[in-house]
Amino acid sequence: MSVRRVVPNIPTGTGDASGDAPAAMRANASFYELLGFEEVMNQGWIMTLASPSHPTAQISIMTTDRTGPVTPDLSVEVEDVDAVHAAVVRSGAEIVYGPADEEWGVRRFFVRDPNGRVVNVLSHS
């Protein structure tokens, strides 16, 4: 199994899904831009910032997960989400959500790690 990137999800104040980032998201983006990150994706409820020189170095700022039952603590992009899902199910770990094909072009599922953290495991379509 191949991991493509790991992205921490930073929770922030709630907002709407209109596509306009709430003030708390903009404040976070401004702070992380000071560290060299640039906005690469903004769905209104989640904004991802990446390093221009190392694009897989990313963070996501999230108000709430729009389709999942909880807001995940971190996201792990893998090469084959279905193979990882099968391995996780065989291990007996708790599946919190999915697998699901999301409208923004990912297939994903949520799993709870041994510490109780929710991990969003995904592959881009």
N, C-alpha and C positions, 0 to 999 in steps of 0.2 A: 504494500500500500504506500502511496506517495502523498506526502503533505506538500501543498503548494505554498501556503502561508497561514499564519496564526494572527488573528486580529483581536485585541481586547475591545470590548464594548463598554464604553463609559456612559453610565446613566446620567441623564440631565433632566431639567424641568420638562413638564409635559407641554405639548403643543398640539396643533391640529395637523391633519394630513393634506393640507392644501398645497404643499410644495414650498411654502415660505417658511424657512427655518425660524423657530421662535428665538427670542432674545437670548435665552440661555445657551442655545446651540451656537449662535453667532459669537457669543462671548467665549465659549470653549474653542471655536474655530480660530478666533483671533489669538488666543493664548498659544495654541499649538502651532500656528503659523510663525510665531516668534521662535519656535524650535526648528523651523525649516519644513514643516508639513504644508501641503497644498490640498485644497478640496478637489476630490476626484469623482465624487458621487453624492447626490443629495436627493433623497426621496421625501423630504419634509419631516419624517419621523426618525430617519437615520441619515447621518452624514458621515462619509468616509474621507479621511485625509491620508495622504501618502507622501513619502519622501520622493522628490523629483529624481534624485540620483539613484535611489534604491526602491523602486515602485512597490515591492512586496512588503516594505516596512510601512505598516499602516495602523491606524486607530479608527474606531468608529464611535461616534457620539450618537446616543440613541435616547429618544424620549420614552418610547415603549415599542414593543414588537407589534406591528400592525396585524399580522396573521397568526402568530404563535400564541400559546396560552400564557407564556411568561416572557420576560425579557432575559435573553441569555447573557451569561457573564463573559463569554468569549466565543469567537467563531474560528473554526478550523476548515480551511478549504482543502479538499482532498481530490485526488484524480478520479476516483470511482466511489461515489457516495453510497451506491447500493451494496458494493462489496464491504465497505466499512460498516454499514447498517447491519448486514448479515453477521459480521464478526461480533458486533456489539450485542446483538440479540442472543447469539450463542453464549456470550459471556454471562448473560443474566442481568446486565445493567438495565436500569430503568429508562425506557424510552418515554420521553415527556411529550413529544409531538412528532408527527409525520411517520414515514417520509412523505413529502409533498412537493409538487412542482409549483413554484411561485411565479406570479405574473411578471416579475422583474428579471426572470431568466436564470433562476437557480433551482436546483433540486436539493432539498435539505431535510434534516431531522434534528431534534433536540434529544440529548441524552444527559442524564445526571451522573456526575463523576463521584468517586468515593467520598469527597468532601461536601457533597450536596450542591456543587456548582453546576449550572446548566450550560452545556456546550452545544452550540449550533454547528453541526457538521454539514458542509455543503459542497456542491460542485456546480460550476457554471454550465449552462446548457450550450 
